Amino acid sequence: MSRLIVYRRPVLQDPVLIVGFTGWMDGGSVSTGTVMYLRDKLQAEILAQIEPYDFYIFNLPGSMEEVAQFRPYTLIREGLVQEFRYPQNHFFCADEKNVVLFLGKEPNIRWREYVDDMFLLLKEFGIRRMIFVGSVSGLTPHTREPRVYCSVSDEALKEKLLPYGVRFSNYEGPASITTLMTATARTKDVEMVNIVVEIPMYVQATNPKGIRAALRVLLPFAGLSLPLDDLDALCDEFEKNIDKLVAERPELADQIRKLEENYDQEILGDEESFREWLRRHGIDKL
């Protein structure tokens, strides 16, 4: 039985779905932060939801700390239970922009049924393009622009992504729900792109540079245009704050300098990466 509930049915023209998940690929809040940024900027309104009841495990053996991440959320004030909330899986829509956004929690079980509900919504609104945004910890220093990796449902999509200076992923190991979504998209005549930003492994806070890096690829690829001035200011503040913390730990500062050297050598040693660096700095033509 489908758990998809649709609240309204706007008429959309060639819409795109942009997806963010909490959890495994949301380091620095890049996945959820990017979608929330778009939701607020585009003033997207609730469209639909996937009810959570069949898709999550709430009780596992283990310590309280280990099990806590699987439990629903509750709020108790002065002994009064004010709120009890299951994981949320909501779709939002910016009708005039023909953009549908999804914020959810990766399911623990019944992946196939969950993905079927995702594609049921795609069919409902004629969505033929889907973009996931996520992050992975890596060796990019906080003082440099994050590397962006992509995987796609169709070989032809790679050429469309080349102008944005992305790299194409090479990976073997445990899969995420978005991998299943991408494999399913190939059988449903839906284009799907996964945009994964590499963020510094030594920074745990929300990473606006990661969000901005994702948007710099996502927006033009999705045919959208938004000023990112507010994000630019947040990125500057983020880097300054990390610089202050690093200055107090000389041993970490030494390691970051090595990361910077490796990053810069890689950029200079790769023609396409160097071209993208020039474009980013406004000196692509001398």
VOGU-3710 file (C-alpha; in Angstrom, 3 decimals, decimal comma):
1> msrlivyrrp> 0,000/0,000/0,000  1,330/3,425/-0,934  2,197/5,806/1,879  2,221/8,847/-0,422  -0,249/11,605/0,479  -0,688/14,479/-2,005  -2,170/17,666/-0,540  -2,541/19,767/-3,680  -2,051/19,437/-7,420  -0,548/22,502/-9,098
11> vlqdpvlivg> -0,080/22,395/-12,863  3,673/22,318/-13,523  5,669/22,707/-16,733  8,723/20,450/-17,094  9,345/20,380/-13,322  12,501/19,230/-11,561  12,731/17,436/-8,202  15,603/18,328/-5,855  16,197/15,847/-3,033  17,866/16,102/0,366
21> ftgwmdggsv> 18,175/13,444/3,081  19,296/13,597/6,693  21,798/11,005/7,804  24,660/9,344/6,028  25,342/11,874/3,246  24,349/15,023/5,140  27,699/15,951/6,661  27,923/19,689/7,262  24,147/19,752/6,657  24,921/20,098/2,951
31> stgtvmylrd> 22,069/17,859/1,800  19,306/19,219/4,007  20,820/22,709/4,141  20,799/23,077/0,361  17,164/22,019/0,053  16,092/24,180/3,007  17,891/27,152/1,463  15,992/26,645/-1,790  12,716/26,100/0,042  13,082/29,430/1,838
41> klqaeilaqi> 14,410/31,365/-1,157  11,733/30,068/-3,526  8,998/30,245/-0,872  8,030/26,670/-1,658  4,862/25,384/-0,009  3,964/21,914/1,209  2,905/19,603/-1,606  2,899/16,029/-0,325  4,453/13,621/2,132  5,455/9,984/2,448
51> epydfyifnl> 4,044/8,715/5,722  6,885/7,274/7,827  5,213/4,366/9,617  6,457/1,485/7,435  10,012/2,643/6,787  11,886/3,051/10,069  13,202/0,898/12,901  12,648/2,569/16,260  13,855/-0,115/18,668  17,259/-1,790/18,484
61> pgsmeevaqf> 19,508/-3,478/21,060  22,310/-1,250/22,272  23,149/1,664/24,545  20,864/4,678/24,850  23,368/6,759/22,872  23,468/4,237/20,018  19,714/3,733/19,827  18,780/7,422/20,231  19,377/8,230/16,563  16,658/5,754/15,561
71> rpytliregl> 13,959/6,990/17,935  11,162/9,468/17,120  11,471/13,001/18,531  9,609/14,226/21,594  9,414/17,507/23,508  8,468/17,590/27,203  8,217/20,845/29,174  7,495/20,999/32,910  6,277/17,409/32,796  3,861/18,042/29,917
81> vqefrypqnh> 4,348/16,074/26,700  4,039/18,842/24,117  5,170/17,071/20,976  5,800/13,616/19,529  7,121/13,494/15,978  7,951/10,657/13,621  10,623/11,148/10,918  9,431/13,630/8,307  9,378/13,048/4,533  7,896/16,150/2,947
91> ffcadeknvv> 7,644/17,456/-0,596  7,442/21,206/-1,204  6,692/23,035/-4,439  7,594/26,460/-5,801  4,776/26,482/-8,344  5,915/29,434/-10,466  9,463/28,074/-10,711  8,317/24,502/-11,512  10,555/23,215/-8,732  9,635/20,417/-6,344
101> lflgkepnir> 11,800/19,923/-3,250  12,047/16,909/-0,971  13,352/16,747/2,594  13,365/13,368/4,266  15,141/10,810/6,380  16,700/7,841/4,615  14,495/4,823/5,427  15,873/1,914/7,441  13,688/-0,736/5,778  11,451/-1,326/2,738
111> wreyvddmfl> 13,610/0,746/0,409  11,819/-0,590/-2,649  8,397/0,548/-1,428  9,780/3,939/-0,383  11,334/4,510/-3,795  8,115/3,376/-5,470  6,304/6,151/-3,594  8,931/8,664/-4,732  8,386/7,676/-8,341  4,630/7,701/-7,882
121> llkefgirrm> 4,911/11,410/-7,096  7,163/11,928/-10,117  4,514/10,345/-12,318  1,744/12,389/-10,680  3,421/15,687/-11,607  5,226/14,731/-14,806  8,699/15,077/-13,290  11,431/13,737/-15,591  14,503/15,192/-13,855  15,685/14,514/-10,320
131> ifvgsvsglt> 18,748/15,874/-8,510  20,102/14,654/-5,179  22,487/16,820/-3,186  24,770/15,328/-0,551  28,233/15,424/0,956  31,131/13,218/1,925  34,064/13,914/4,247  37,416/14,130/2,514  40,750/15,903/2,129  39,475/19,262/0,892
141> phtreprvyc> 40,762/21,985/3,263  38,266/24,557/4,552  40,282/27,320/2,878  39,592/25,997/-0,624  36,503/25,476/-2,749  35,005/22,030/-2,115  35,447/19,403/-4,792  32,163/18,289/-6,343  31,554/14,718/-7,507  28,658/13,465/-9,608
151> svsdealkek> 27,063/10,179/-10,559  24,271/9,875/-13,098  21,551/7,565/-14,326  22,518/7,984/-17,978  25,856/8,452/-19,730  24,503/11,381/-21,774  24,086/13,458/-18,614  27,840/13,578/-18,027  28,425/15,891/-20,975  25,813/18,311/-19,614
161> llpygvrfsn> 27,679/18,458/-16,301  31,173/19,033/-17,698  30,877/22,856/-17,866  30,529/22,984/-14,079  33,934/21,496/-13,273  32,608/18,379/-11,544  34,389/15,052/-11,211  32,676/11,737/-11,799  32,584/9,339/-8,881  34,464/6,057/-8,641
171> yegpasittl> 33,146/4,057/-5,718  32,485/0,519/-4,565  30,892/-0,239/-1,207  27,723/0,251/0,831  24,931/1,976/-1,088  22,488/4,689/-0,069  18,811/5,052/-0,938  19,816/7,522/-3,661  21,773/4,774/-5,429  18,581/2,731/-5,662
181> mtatartkdv> 16,714/5,822/-6,850  19,328/6,369/-9,571  19,168/2,754/-10,728  15,363/2,947/-10,765  15,402/6,220/-12,705  17,249/4,476/-15,516  14,324/2,051/-15,920  11,656/4,785/-15,671  12,989/7,162/-18,335  13,841/9,717/-15,637
191> emvnivveip> 17,115/11,643/-15,556  18,829/11,571/-12,168  22,004/13,306/-11,072  23,719/12,968/-7,692  25,760/16,011/-6,669  28,107/15,139/-3,798  30,319/17,796/-2,233  33,571/16,888/-0,490  33,796/18,691/2,857  36,700/18,829/5,354
201> myvqatnpkg> 36,737/15,802/7,616  37,917/17,921/10,560  34,887/20,283/10,542  31,587/19,056/11,992  29,555/22,283/11,854  27,094/23,337/9,173  29,198/24,050/6,092  27,911/26,965/3,971  30,815/26,529/1,532  29,558/23,021/0,816
211> iraalrvllp> 26,018/24,303/0,284  27,256/27,033/-2,050  29,396/24,587/-4,024  26,374/22,329/-4,510  24,194/25,240/-5,620  26,791/26,443/-8,132  26,316/23,166/-9,978  22,672/22,509/-9,188  21,182/25,877/-10,135  22,444/26,185/-13,718
221> faglslpldd> 21,959/22,477/-14,360  18,338/22,765/-13,201  17,796/25,945/-15,221  17,478/28,135/-12,124  19,036/31,459/-11,238  19,385/32,790/-7,696  21,741/35,357/-6,148  23,956/33,760/-3,516  25,197/36,943/-1,841  23,854/35,901/1,546
231> ldalcdefek> 25,682/32,574/1,272  28,903/34,346/0,261  28,820/36,302/3,521  28,181/33,128/5,528  31,077/31,387/3,768  33,478/34,205/4,644  32,389/34,099/8,282  32,632/30,298/8,342  36,205/30,322/7,047  37,282/33,032/9,501
241> nidklvaerp> 35,788/31,136/12,437  37,562/27,916/11,453  40,815/29,862/10,969  40,568/31,114/14,560  40,054/27,615/15,914  42,890/26,194/13,812  45,267/28,940/14,990  44,895/27,570/18,522  46,072/24,113/17,408  49,434/24,357/15,594
251> eladqirkle> 49,565/20,614/14,854  46,236/20,841/12,994  47,396/23,963/11,170  50,413/22,028/9,860  48,190/19,260/8,515  45,865/21,764/6,846  48,817/23,413/5,102  49,701/20,017/3,650  46,113/19,576/2,466  46,283/23,014/0,832
261> enydqeilgd> 49,517/22,124/-0,968  48,069/18,850/-2,246  44,856/20,574/-3,337  46,728/23,318/-5,209  49,084/20,863/-6,903  46,125/18,807/-8,057  44,389/21,876/-9,512  47,522/23,015/-11,341  48,272/19,515/-12,603  44,881/18,925/-14,196
271> eesfrewlrr> 43,934/21,066/-17,209  40,167/20,952/-16,756  40,437/21,637/-13,016  42,704/24,595/-13,724  40,268/25,963/-16,316  37,468/25,715/-13,763  39,652/27,474/-11,168  40,248/30,309/-13,639  36,518/30,601/-14,339  35,747/30,717/-10,620
281> hgidkl> 38,188/33,602/-10,205  36,925/35,530/-13,226  40,142/35,180/-15,238  39,166/32,570/-17,786  40,147/34,992/-20,570  43,286/37,114/-20,440
//
